[in-house]
Amino acid sequence: MASKPNVYVGINNEINGGMTTIGKIIRDGWVFGLIDESETCEGWNMQGIDALLQKVNDEWDKYGCIVSHLPEDLAKRHAKIHDEAIKKAKLAGWSGEDETDDEE
């Protein structure tokens, strides 16, 4: 059985063009200004990712975890970051089907 890696590969080296749970945490970290947009988290240990997740969750809690509840500046930033990520992921071969397979 393969063991989990001790460090994160970085959002730019992720499967599915970064459309993963950790990728979303990182993008939301960018949205809320918790980490710089140039930070890919490459080389971070999982405790660091978990700490970022807690901070991201704390920010989302302020807005009921709903994008439409974000103030205008954060909503625009969210749209920009996530729209760019989707375009990039599609170019890398991601289709989003894995996320919606169970909805049929």
Buried (B, 14 or more C-beta within 10 A) or exposed (E): EEEEEEEBBBBEEBEBBBBBEBBBBBBBBBBBEBBEEEBBBEEBEEEEBEEBBEBBEEBBEEBEEEBEEBEEEBBEBBEEBBEEBBEBBEEEEBEEEEEEEEEE
